[in-house]
Amino acid sequence: QKEVEQDPGPLSVPEGAIVSLNCTYSNSAFQYFMWYRQYSRKGPELLMYTYSSGNKEDGRFTAQVDKSSKYISLFIRDSQPSDSATYLCATKLIFGTGTRLQVFP
Amino acid sequence: DTAVSQTPKYLVTQMGNDKSIKCEQNLGHDTMYWYKQDSKKFLKIMFSYNNKELIINETVPNRFSPKSPDKAHLNLHINSLELGDSAVYFCASSQGGQGQGGTQYFGPGTRLLVL
C-alpha cells in the first residue's frame, strides 16, 4: 500500500462547479498535510497547509483533514478555467500521484 | 526575483553521458531537496540537504550524486545516464526539514531526455 494515495483523474467539470479532490494516507503518525497545485510544465506550488484534523479555508479553497479515517480533501468552490491543473496532496516529503482537473467554460 | 531557480531547463543527451543540474534558492532556507517526477507525474524525493549536510538519501542509484557547496545551492550530478533517467527533476527548498513541517518551494524543473 502506498503511503499516500490519490485518484489520478482526470476530473472534468463545468465552470462554477464545486470540486472535491481526495487523498488517503496510511500512517496515523502523519500530522500535517499540504495541497500543491501544478500547472503544465511548471513546478508544484503550495496551495494549502493544514495541521492535524479540521478545516482550513482560503478564499475559494477549503482543505479538510479527517485523521480518524486518514482522509484529506480539497474543495474548490466556484471553479474557474484557471483552476485547471494537477493537484497533489502531500505529507512530509511524500506526495500523492496527483489528480488532473480540467474546468471547462 | 525567482525564489528557486534551476539550470538548465531542458537537457537532451545520449546514454552513457555525465550531466549536472544546478539549483539555487534566494529564500534564505536551510533545507534543499531534489525530486524526480516521472512520466505519470509521480513526484518522488531523492535527496535532502540541511545546512549543507545530507539528511535524506532515498533509494537512488549511486550514479546520482548531490553536492551542496553552500546553503543556497544544491547541484545534482548524474553519471552514465540511462534511458530510465528521463524525467523532470525538481529542486525545492524549505525552512526546516520534514520534521518541522516546513512547506516547500519548488523550482521550475529540468526536463531531462536521455536518447
Interface residues (C-beta under 8 A of the other chain):
Chain A: P8 Q31 Y32 M34 Y36 Q38 R41 K42 G43 P44 E45 L46 Y49 Y51 T86 L88 K92 L93 I94 F95 T97 G98 R100
Chain B: V4 Y33 K40 K41 F42 L43 K44 I45 S48 I56 F90 A92 Q98 G101 T103 Q104 Y105 F106 G107 P108 G109
